[in-house]
Amino acid sequence: MIGLADCNNFYASCERVFNPKLDRKPVVVLSNNDGCIIARSNEAKKLGIKMGEPAFKIKGIIEKHNINVFSTNFALYGDLSRRVMNTFRTEVNKMEVYSIDEAFLDFTDFLDKDRLVQLKMKVQKWTGIPVSIGVAKTKTLAKVANHIAKKHTKAGVFIFEDEDLVKRALNVFPVEDLWGIGRKNAKRLKEVGIHTALQFRETNTHWIKRNLSINGVKLQKELKGEICYPLKLTTQRKKNICTSRSFANEINEVKKLREAVSSHANTCAIKLRKEKSCCSTVGVFLNTNPFKSKAEQYYPYKMFRLDVPTNDSIEIVKFALKGLDQIYLPSYIYKKAGVIVGRTVPESQVQLSLFDNLDRDKRRKVNSVVDRINKRMGKDKVKLAVQGTGRKWKLKQEKLSPCYTTRFADMLEVKV
């Protein structure tokens, strides 16, 4: 049996862990640059606030109902996610971390409702994060079970124990809410009279393969209890890594763009080294503001293929800045910049070039020392000069909460 453990309203719950005054009060979390709603507490949902809604459009509702608004604090969310996942690992032998707030758990050894309740209570006690757990034979059914646990049970846990229970649940479960269906496929299915998950499960398999490809067939088999997506117990190497940010204010100055691009490129290099990978391509892109319909738009992209795959910060930043110089036009005002490194290979399998004259051993030692210093002393304590010091291009985060668990200066003080 496979269980799906999902943190309830994760970002909003993280904000509440160290601020109990927020309990039972409406909370929303905004996207990058404090743009749109990306997380809502149950209280905020009841007020009719929709996911993805621009914050400026609901300013009146926020003020009227005294809604607590926060900027995204990914340092806090990432650390609490790690703590939640580590708590799961104390109770199960096998698990797959599916996302920042979800994990598939293996319950083939032993399963009953009490075990799920105890696990849920343990996570709440150890981390302060509420979770819901749904268990079934397959991942797809576990997703459905988790939905039922979250929406329709007091205990927050649910098990598909027999086929009759599965049928009754799928008969009222909307097809658009199925894992992997999406809006386009849901619209196509409804046009031919398929409105529920049970109807989808009983549809002709050849029709599904013809219209929804092999992924649709796998989804149908999973709904029938046949495992098509087993647990992934090892982390797969990322084929591409992208670091990009929208600017708080639009930028035209090439100096600020160089600072932003070099910082993004350095972040990509750090991520590569953490995965013990090297990239074979480096790309850089710029975007103007797509919401300014009257302004002329420009979305350039430049990619370089490297003779020798690398994870060296200096080398990756060099190529990213070279690309920026080739695509930058002073006649445009830019809203976003990013760097993409791709075609990754294991660090131990890099194919060298006969004409390569870079001292890669020396660079590797330099990067290793810098990474250790930054890990111990704090992010970007040592960095490349081209990254600058002002960060005038950084994200708008006016309502950022403290980094309670990752920054000494933000630790809670208890006065007796």
PESUL-V772658 format. One record per helix or strand of 3 or more residues. SS is the DSSP state (~ for helix, > for strand). FROM is the first residue (numbers start at 1). LEN is the number of residues. Records with the same first field share a line. If there is no record, write none. Layout:
# PESUL-V772658
SS=FROM-LEN / FROM-LEN
This chain:
# PESUL-V772658
>=2-6 / 27-4 / 36-5 / 68-4 / 95-5 / 102-5 / 131-6 / 157-3 / 240-12 / 277-12 / 301-10 / 334-9
~=10-8 / 20-3 / 32-3 / 42-5 / 55-10 / 74-16 / 113-15 / 139-14 / 163-8 / 175-3 / 182-10 / 197-5 / 205-19 / 254-21 / 313-15 / 347-3 / 360-18 / 385-3 / 408-3
